[in-house]
Amino acid sequence: MHREYKQQKGAVLLIFITIIILGAATLLVNQLGNFGSSYRQSTISMQALAEAREALIGWSASHPSLPGLLPLPDLDNNGESDCVVGIGSNILIGRLPFAAPAVPACGDAQNSLGVRAIDADGEQLWYAVSRNLLFDGGYPASLDVSNDWITVRGPQGNIISDRVVAVIIAPGLALSGQNRSTNPLATNRYMDAVTIGGITYTNFDLDREFIAAEQGDTFNDHLVYITIDELMAQAGRVVARRIGSDVRGCLDGYAAAGDGTYSWAARLNGVLPPDYNDDVGENLGRLPDNPTSGAWTPANCFASLSYWQSWKEQLFYQVASGYQPGSGASCPSCLVLDGSANKRAMLMLAGPPLAGQQRTTNADKGDLNNYLEGGNGDGDALFENQPHSASFNDRVFCVDGGVTCN
């Protein structure tokens, strides 16, 4: 009898353990299923964000008038960019535009992104953009701005980058308290806030700060961003190709219409803002678009370049002593690019500011060290191109009447 009782007790215990194991296994399977579903949702949203990011960079770099410009946001939820004249805030935030507007926004006739990316929950992506790179009826005076960019923070509130030009956000499902049945442009009904270390960070205001926090019940934004350095690297390649053709052509046309010599440079002045008039005796400086010692051929050579006003501050010029005004228009007193001699002039396009380079004040803008690297701005006859890196991002072009520079 006692023996049978012990056997029954053991059987009950075994059944009990089996039930526990089965319950735990079921719970684990459910949790893994939820995790798998969440992972798939995140993957779909991140793929949409990556696609939108690449489309934005491509749109900007291929802009027909001003490579480096970014589109205005969609502010009325119709898929089109909307014109905002006299942008008062540091950033604009709205939906990511995807359709070509029937009437170009502010007169900027660039095509649409060509991509309508939505997140895993079917929500149209949101888009915050720095006013530094927006066309509001006039082109920005310069795309080479050193400050006033957007800041993106990481999960602990740490700064990931403070040189961000655009942020694209997948808002995810509505969280508790987010009513999206009305007012589809209310940012706080789509994007979230999180408190870390007693500091609250929000993605729905206009304070130029965004956060990529950990996902949870009170925060489910996914975001990607584009920095000014990434954008200018892409746009710079396009502008470089145009300069290599357009500006070189202006210079050679000037020489051919005169005595074969080239213009003086515009003096670098660390007191006044940059000017673009040639100064007698200046071989190295910015490229003058209004020379007094001759005339561009055709006369509107630079005025016809739609990108010129916004990029000319980054373009520098040196004329060889053998081809300066009043010379004999001949070598050997010429310049050398990457070991190749007999160059009559050089054009140097500066990339975005590198570490230690400042381009804010007049003094900054008058210092070549804030723009050029590798000896390209030291005034001697030797110039070089290098692979772009954290310490070099110049693009140098030679000018020689089309003999070898083309």
C-alpha positions as CSV (number, residue, x, y, z in Angstrom):
1,M,0.0,0.0,0.0
2,H,2.7,2.4,1.0
3,R,4.6,1.4,-2.1
4,E,1.6,2.1,-4.4
5,Y,1.1,5.6,-2.8
6,K,4.7,6.5,-3.5
7,Q,4.3,5.4,-7.1
8,Q,1.1,7.5,-7.5
9,K,2.8,10.5,-5.9
10,G,5.7,10.1,-8.3
11,A,3.4,10.0,-11.2
12,V,1.5,13.1,-10.1
13,L,4.8,14.9,-9.7
14,L,5.9,13.9,-13.2
15,I,2.6,15.1,-14.7
16,F,3.0,18.4,-12.8
17,I,6.6,18.8,-14.1
18,T,5.4,18.0,-17.6
19,I,2.7,20.6,-17.4
20,I,5.2,23.2,-16.2
21,I,7.6,22.4,-19.0
22,L,4.9,22.5,-21.6
23,G,3.7,25.8,-20.3
24,A,7.2,27.3,-20.3
25,A,7.7,26.0,-23.8
26,T,4.5,27.6,-25.0
27,L,5.4,30.9,-23.3
28,L,8.9,30.7,-24.9
29,V,7.4,30.0,-28.3
30,N,5.0,32.9,-28.0
31,Q,7.8,35.2,-26.9
32,L,10.0,34.1,-29.7
33,G,7.1,34.7,-32.1
34,N,6.5,38.2,-30.7
35,F,10.2,38.8,-31.0
36,G,10.3,37.5,-34.6
37,S,7.3,39.7,-35.5
38,S,8.9,42.8,-33.9
39,Y,12.2,42.1,-35.6
40,R,10.4,41.7,-39.0
41,Q,8.5,45.0,-38.4
42,S,11.7,46.8,-37.5
43,T,13.5,45.4,-40.5
44,I,10.8,46.5,-42.9
45,S,10.8,50.0,-41.4
46,M,14.6,50.3,-41.5
47,Q,14.6,49.2,-45.2
48,A,12.0,51.9,-46.0
49,L,14.1,54.5,-44.2
50,A,17.3,53.4,-46.0
51,E,15.5,53.6,-49.4
52,A,14.2,57.1,-48.6
53,R,17.7,58.2,-47.4
54,E,19.3,57.1,-50.6
55,A,16.6,58.8,-52.7
56,L,17.1,62.1,-50.8
57,I,20.8,62.0,-51.3
58,G,20.3,61.2,-55.0
59,W,17.7,64.0,-55.4
60,S,20.1,66.5,-53.8
61,A,23.3,65.5,-55.7
62,S,21.5,65.5,-59.1
63,H,19.7,68.8,-58.6
64,P,19.9,70.6,-61.9
65,S,20.3,74.1,-60.5
66,L,22.0,73.6,-57.1
67,P,23.5,70.3,-56.2
68,G,23.3,70.1,-52.4
69,L,19.9,71.5,-52.0
70,L,17.2,69.5,-50.2
71,P,13.4,69.4,-50.9
72,L,10.9,71.2,-48.7
73,P,8.7,68.9,-46.6
74,D,5.1,68.0,-47.4
75,L,3.2,70.2,-45.1
76,D,-0.4,69.4,-46.1
77,N,-0.1,65.6,-46.5
78,N,-0.6,65.5,-50.3
79,G,2.8,64.0,-51.1
80,E,4.2,67.2,-52.6
81,S,6.8,69.7,-51.2
82,D,5.2,72.9,-50.0
83,C,6.7,76.4,-50.4
84,V,7.7,78.2,-47.2
85,V,8.9,81.8,-47.9
86,G,11.1,83.4,-45.3
87,I,11.7,80.3,-43.2
88,G,11.7,81.5,-39.6
89,S,12.6,78.3,-37.7
90,N,15.9,76.4,-37.8
91,I,14.3,73.4,-39.2
92,L,11.1,72.4,-41.0
93,I,9.3,69.2,-40.3
94,G,6.6,67.4,-42.2
95,R,6.0,64.4,-44.3
96,L,8.6,63.1,-46.7
97,P,7.5,64.3,-50.2
98,F,7.3,61.8,-52.9
99,A,5.3,63.3,-55.8
100,A,6.3,66.0,-58.3
101,P,4.2,69.1,-57.5
102,A,2.0,70.5,-60.2
103,V,3.4,73.9,-59.4
104,P,7.1,73.8,-58.4
105,A,7.5,74.6,-54.7
106,C,8.8,78.1,-54.5
107,G,9.7,77.9,-58.2
108,D,12.2,75.2,-57.7
109,A,11.6,72.8,-60.6
110,Q,13.4,69.7,-59.4
111,N,11.6,66.4,-59.9
112,S,10.0,64.3,-57.2
113,L,12.0,61.8,-55.1
114,G,10.5,58.9,-57.1
115,V,10.0,56.9,-54.0
116,R,7.0,56.6,-51.7
117,A,8.4,54.8,-48.7
118,I,6.1,53.7,-45.9
119,D,7.0,52.0,-42.6
120,A,6.0,48.5,-41.5
121,D,2.8,49.8,-40.1
122,G,1.7,51.6,-43.3
123,E,2.6,55.1,-42.1
124,Q,4.1,57.6,-44.4
125,L,7.6,58.7,-43.3
126,W,8.3,62.0,-41.6
127,Y,11.1,64.4,-42.6
128,A,12.9,67.1,-40.7
129,V,15.4,69.3,-42.7
130,S,17.7,72.1,-41.8
131,R,16.8,75.5,-43.3
132,N,20.4,75.9,-44.4
133,L,19.8,73.8,-47.5
134,L,16.3,74.9,-48.5
135,F,15.1,77.0,-51.4
136,D,12.5,79.4,-50.2
137,G,12.3,81.5,-53.3
138,G,16.0,82.2,-53.4
139,Y,19.0,79.9,-53.3
140,P,21.1,79.7,-50.1
141,A,24.0,82.2,-50.1
142,S,26.3,79.3,-49.4
143,L,26.0,75.6,-48.7
144,D,29.2,75.6,-46.8
145,V,27.9,76.5,-43.4
146,S,29.8,75.5,-40.2
147,N,27.0,75.6,-37.7
148,D,23.2,75.5,-37.0
149,W,22.8,71.9,-38.0
150,I,20.5,69.3,-36.5
151,T,21.8,67.1,-33.6
152,V,21.0,63.4,-33.4
153,R,21.4,61.5,-30.1
154,G,21.8,57.8,-29.3
155,P,19.9,55.5,-26.8
156,Q,21.7,57.0,-23.8
157,G,21.2,60.6,-24.8
158,N,24.8,60.8,-26.2
159,I,25.4,62.9,-29.3
160,I,25.9,60.8,-32.4
161,S,26.3,63.7,-34.8
162,D,25.7,67.5,-34.5
163,R,26.2,68.0,-38.3
164,V,22.9,66.6,-39.5
165,V,21.0,68.2,-42.4
166,A,18.0,65.9,-42.5
167,V,16.3,63.3,-40.4
168,I,13.8,60.7,-41.7
169,I,11.5,59.1,-39.2
170,A,9.3,56.0,-39.3
171,P,6.6,56.7,-36.6
172,G,5.4,53.1,-36.1
173,L,2.1,52.2,-34.5
174,A,0.2,54.8,-32.4
175,L,1.2,54.6,-28.8
176,S,-1.1,55.2,-25.8
177,G,-2.5,58.7,-26.1
178,Q,-1.7,59.2,-29.8
179,N,-5.0,59.7,-31.6
180,R,-4.3,59.7,-35.4
181,S,-7.9,59.7,-36.5
182,T,-7.8,63.5,-37.0
183,N,-5.1,66.1,-37.9
184,P,-2.6,63.9,-39.7
185,L,0.0,66.7,-39.4
186,A,0.1,66.8,-35.6
187,T,3.7,65.7,-35.0
188,N,3.1,64.6,-31.4
189,R,0.5,62.1,-32.5
190,Y,3.1,60.3,-34.6
191,M,6.6,60.8,-33.0
192,D,7.6,60.2,-29.5
193,A,9.5,61.4,-26.5
194,V,11.7,59.7,-24.0
195,T,13.3,60.6,-20.6
196,I,16.9,59.6,-20.0
197,G,18.7,60.6,-16.8
198,G,16.0,63.1,-15.9
199,I,16.2,64.8,-19.3
200,T,13.3,64.5,-21.8
201,Y,14.1,64.3,-25.5
202,T,11.3,64.8,-28.1
203,N,11.2,64.0,-31.8
204,F,8.2,66.1,-32.5
205,D,9.2,69.7,-31.8
206,L,11.4,72.2,-33.7
207,D,14.4,72.3,-31.3
208,R,16.9,70.8,-33.8
209,E,17.4,67.7,-31.7
210,F,16.3,64.1,-32.3
211,I,16.9,60.9,-30.5
212,A,17.2,57.3,-31.7
213,A,16.1,55.7,-28.3
214,E,15.5,52.1,-27.4
215,Q,12.2,50.7,-28.6
216,G,9.5,50.0,-26.0
217,D,5.9,50.7,-25.0
218,T,6.4,54.5,-24.9
219,F,8.8,55.0,-27.7
220,N,8.8,53.3,-31.2
221,D,10.3,55.8,-33.6
222,H,12.9,54.5,-36.0
223,L,15.1,57.1,-37.7
224,V,18.0,57.6,-40.1
225,Y,19.9,60.8,-40.8
226,I,22.1,62.5,-43.4
227,T,25.1,64.7,-42.4
228,I,26.3,67.8,-44.2
229,D,29.6,66.0,-44.9
230,E,27.9,63.0,-46.6
231,L,25.7,65.3,-48.7
232,M,28.5,67.7,-49.7
233,A,30.7,64.8,-50.7
234,Q,28.1,63.6,-53.1
235,A,27.0,67.0,-54.3
236,G,30.7,68.0,-54.5
237,R,31.4,65.3,-57.1
238,V,28.6,66.6,-59.3
239,V,29.8,70.3,-58.9
240,A,33.4,69.2,-59.5
241,R,32.4,67.7,-62.9
242,R,30.6,70.9,-63.8
243,I,33.4,73.1,-62.7
244,G,35.8,70.9,-64.7
245,S,33.8,71.8,-67.8
246,D,32.1,75.1,-67.2
247,V,34.6,77.1,-65.2
248,R,37.6,75.8,-67.0
249,G,35.8,76.9,-70.2
250,C,35.3,80.4,-68.9
251,L,39.0,80.7,-68.0
252,D,40.2,79.4,-71.4
253,G,37.7,81.6,-73.2
254,Y,39.0,84.7,-71.3
255,A,42.6,83.8,-72.3
256,A,41.7,83.1,-75.9
257,A,39.8,86.4,-76.3
258,G,42.8,88.4,-75.0
259,D,46.5,87.9,-75.2
260,G,46.6,84.4,-73.9
261,T,47.0,85.3,-70.3
262,Y,44.6,84.6,-67.4
263,S,43.0,86.9,-64.8
264,W,44.5,87.9,-61.5
265,A,42.8,86.2,-58.5
266,A,40.5,87.9,-56.0
267,R,42.4,88.8,-52.8
268,L,41.6,86.9,-49.6
269,N,40.5,89.5,-47.1
270,G,40.2,88.4,-43.5
271,V,38.4,91.6,-42.5
272,L,35.7,92.0,-45.0
273,P,33.4,89.3,-46.5
274,P,34.8,87.5,-49.6
275,D,34.6,89.5,-52.8
276,Y,35.0,88.3,-56.3
277,N,36.8,91.1,-58.1
278,D,40.3,90.5,-59.4
279,D,43.2,92.3,-57.6
280,V,46.3,93.2,-59.4
281,G,49.3,91.3,-58.3
282,E,47.3,88.5,-56.7
283,N,48.1,85.1,-58.1
284,L,46.3,83.1,-55.5
285,G,42.8,83.7,-54.0
286,R,39.2,83.1,-54.9
287,L,38.2,83.0,-58.6
288,P,37.0,86.5,-59.7
289,D,33.6,86.5,-61.5
290,N,33.9,90.2,-62.3
291,P,37.5,90.8,-63.5
292,T,38.6,94.4,-64.3
293,S,41.6,93.4,-66.4
294,G,39.6,91.7,-69.1
295,A,36.2,90.1,-69.7
296,W,34.8,86.7,-69.5
297,T,33.8,85.1,-72.8
298,P,30.8,85.0,-73.0
299,A,30.2,88.0,-70.8
300,N,27.6,86.1,-68.7
301,C,29.9,83.1,-68.3
302,F,29.5,82.8,-64.5
303,A,26.1,84.3,-64.2
304,S,24.8,81.5,-66.4
305,L,26.0,78.9,-64.0
306,S,23.0,78.2,-61.7
307,Y,25.1,76.7,-58.9
308,W,27.8,79.4,-58.9
309,Q,26.5,81.8,-56.2
310,S,26.1,79.0,-53.7
311,W,29.5,77.2,-54.4
312,K,31.9,80.0,-55.3
313,E,33.0,80.6,-51.8
314,Q,34.6,77.2,-51.8
315,L,36.4,77.6,-55.1
316,F,40.0,78.9,-55.2
317,Y,42.3,79.8,-58.1
318,Q,45.9,80.3,-58.8
319,V,47.4,81.6,-62.0
320,A,51.0,80.7,-63.0
321,S,53.4,83.6,-63.1
322,G,54.0,82.7,-66.8
323,Y,50.4,83.3,-67.6
324,Q,49.5,86.2,-65.3
325,P,48.4,89.5,-66.9
326,G,51.3,91.2,-68.6
327,S,53.4,88.1,-68.9
328,G,54.5,86.4,-72.0
329,A,51.9,83.7,-71.7
330,S,54.4,80.9,-71.7
331,C,56.0,78.3,-69.5
332,P,58.3,77.1,-67.8
333,S,57.0,79.4,-65.1
334,C,53.9,77.2,-64.7
335,L,52.2,75.0,-62.3
336,V,52.4,71.2,-61.6
337,L,49.4,68.9,-60.7
338,D,50.2,65.4,-59.5
339,G,53.6,65.5,-61.2
340,S,52.3,66.8,-64.5
341,A,53.9,70.1,-65.4
342,N,53.1,73.1,-67.7
343,K,49.7,74.0,-66.2
344,R,48.7,77.6,-66.7
345,A,46.3,77.9,-63.7
346,M,44.7,75.7,-61.0
347,L,41.2,75.5,-59.6
348,M,40.8,74.1,-56.1
349,L,37.3,73.1,-54.9
350,A,37.2,72.8,-51.1
351,G,35.2,70.0,-49.5
352,P,33.2,70.3,-46.2
353,P,35.1,71.6,-43.2
354,L,37.4,69.0,-41.7
355,A,38.4,68.8,-38.0
356,G,39.9,72.1,-36.9
357,Q,38.6,74.1,-40.0
358,Q,36.2,77.0,-39.3
359,R,34.3,79.0,-41.9
360,T,32.1,81.2,-39.9
361,T,33.7,84.6,-39.6
362,N,35.4,86.9,-42.2
363,A,38.7,86.0,-40.6
364,D,37.9,82.3,-41.1
365,K,36.9,82.8,-44.7
366,G,40.1,84.7,-45.4
367,D,42.3,81.8,-44.2
368,L,43.1,79.2,-46.9
369,N,43.9,76.6,-44.1
370,N,40.2,76.5,-43.3
371,Y,39.5,75.2,-46.9
372,L,42.5,73.5,-48.5
373,E,44.8,70.7,-47.5
374,G,48.0,69.0,-48.5
375,G,49.9,72.1,-49.6
376,N,47.2,73.1,-52.2
377,G,46.9,76.6,-50.7
378,D,50.6,77.4,-49.8
379,G,51.2,79.5,-52.9
380,D,53.9,77.3,-54.5
381,A,53.7,75.7,-57.9
382,L,52.9,72.1,-56.7
383,F,49.3,70.8,-56.4
384,E,47.9,67.4,-55.7
385,N,44.8,65.3,-55.5
386,Q,44.5,62.6,-52.9
387,P,41.9,60.0,-51.9
388,H,39.4,61.8,-49.7
389,S,39.9,61.1,-46.0
390,A,39.5,62.7,-42.6
391,S,42.5,65.0,-43.4
392,F,42.0,65.7,-47.1
393,N,39.0,66.5,-49.3
394,D,40.1,69.0,-51.9
395,R,39.4,68.6,-55.6
396,V,42.0,70.2,-57.9
397,F,41.6,70.9,-61.6
398,C,44.3,72.2,-64.0
399,V,43.8,74.8,-66.8
400,D,46.0,74.8,-69.9
401,G,43.8,75.8,-72.8
402,G,42.6,72.3,-73.3
403,V,46.0,70.8,-74.2
404,T,45.9,68.2,-71.5
405,C,43.4,69.5,-68.9
406,N,40.0,68.4,-69.9
